[in-house]
Amino acid sequence: MDIRAHLRFLPISAQKVRLVTDLVRGKSANEALEMLRFVPNRAAIPVRKVLASAVANAEENFGVSRDDLFVATIYADEAPTRRWRRFGARGRFKPILRRSSHVTVILRERGA
C-alpha cells in the first residue's frame, strides 16, 4: 500500500530540491524527518513538511504506525518557470528564469 503526499509549485528549482531528496530516499520515516531537521539547505524545510504530511496521512487514514514506514520513493519534478526580464544596456534585456518544482513522497510499510 502506497501512502502519498504532494507539494506543488515550490519556488525552488528542482535541481536544488533533488540534492535534499536524494539524502532521505530509502530511509525510515523517523530517521528521514530527523535528518532533514539538520540539513542546512533551504529546500530541506518544505521537503520535511511534505514528508511529515505523508506520515500523518498514513497514521490518520490508514492506521499505520510511523515506526513501520520508510521512504519508498521521493522525487522532485520541474514545475512551470516564470520568465522575468531585466533591462540591460543599449535597449537589450536579460531574461531571468524563476524556476519552481513539484515534490512527491511515497511511503510504504516495512515488512508487511
C-alpha positions in Angstrom: 0.0 0.0 0.0 1.4 3.4 -1.0 0.9 6.5 1.1 1.4 9.7 -0.9 1.8 13.4 -0.3 2.4 16.1 -2.9 3.8 19.6 -2.7 3.2 21.6 -5.8 4.7 24.9 -7.1 7.5 25.1 -4.6 9.5 28.2 -5.6 12.9 26.4 -5.5 14.4 24.8 -8.6 14.1 21.1 -8.9 17.8 20.7 -9.2 18.3 22.1 -5.7 15.4 20.1 -4.2 16.9 16.9 -5.6 20.0 17.4 -3.5 17.8 17.1 -0.4 15.5 14.4 -1.6 18.5 12.1 -2.5 19.5 12.2 1.1 16.4 10.6 2.5 15.4 8.1 -0.2 15.1 4.6 1.3 15.4 5.7 4.9 12.8 5.1 7.6 10.3 7.9 8.1 11.5 8.8 11.6 15.2 8.8 10.5 14.4 11.0 7.4 12.5 13.5 9.5 15.3 13.8 12.0 17.9 14.1 9.2 16.0 16.9 7.5 15.9 19.0 10.7 19.7 19.5 10.4 20.2 19.8 6.7 21.3 23.5 6.0 19.7 23.7 2.5 16.7 26.0 2.1 14.8 23.2 0.4 15.0 20.9 3.5 12.2 22.8 5.3 9.4 22.2 2.7 10.6 18.7 2.0 10.4 17.9 5.7 6.9 19.4 5.8 5.6 17.2 2.9 7.3 14.1 4.5 5.6 14.9 7.8 2.3 15.2 5.9 2.7 11.8 4.3 3.4 10.3 7.8 0.3 12.0 9.2 -1.8 10.7 6.2 -0.5 7.1 7.0 -1.4 7.4 10.7 -4.8 9.0 10.3 -6.2 7.5 7.1 -4.6 4.0 7.1 -3.8 3.3 10.8 -0.2 2.6 10.1 2.4 3.2 12.8 5.1 5.7 11.9 7.8 3.3 13.1 6.9 0.9 10.3 7.1 3.4 7.4 10.0 4.1 5.1 10.5 6.5 2.2 10.0 4.2 -0.8 10.1 7.0 -3.4 10.7 10.7 -3.3 11.3 12.9 -6.3 11.2 16.5 -7.5 9.9 17.4 -10.9 10.1 20.7 -12.7 7.1 23.0 -12.4 6.3 26.0 -14.6 9.1 28.5 -15.0 8.2 32.2 -14.5 10.1 34.3 -17.1 11.1 37.8 -16.0 13.3 40.3 -17.7 15.8 42.8 -16.5 16.7 45.6 -18.9 20.3 45.9 -20.0 22.4 48.3 -21.8 21.7 49.6 -25.4 18.0 48.6 -25.3 18.5 44.9 -24.7 17.0 42.9 -21.9 18.4 40.0 -19.8 16.0 37.1 -19.2 15.6 35.8 -15.6 14.1 32.3 -15.2 12.4 31.8 -11.8 12.1 28.0 -11.6 9.8 26.1 -9.4 9.2 22.4 -8.6 6.7 19.7 -7.6 7.8 17.3 -4.8 6.1 13.8 -4.4 6.7 11.5 -1.4 5.5 7.8 -1.4 5.8 5.9 1.8 5.4 2.1 2.3 5.1 -0.1 5.3 8.2 -2.1 6.0 8.0 -5.9 6.2 4.2 -6.0 5.8 
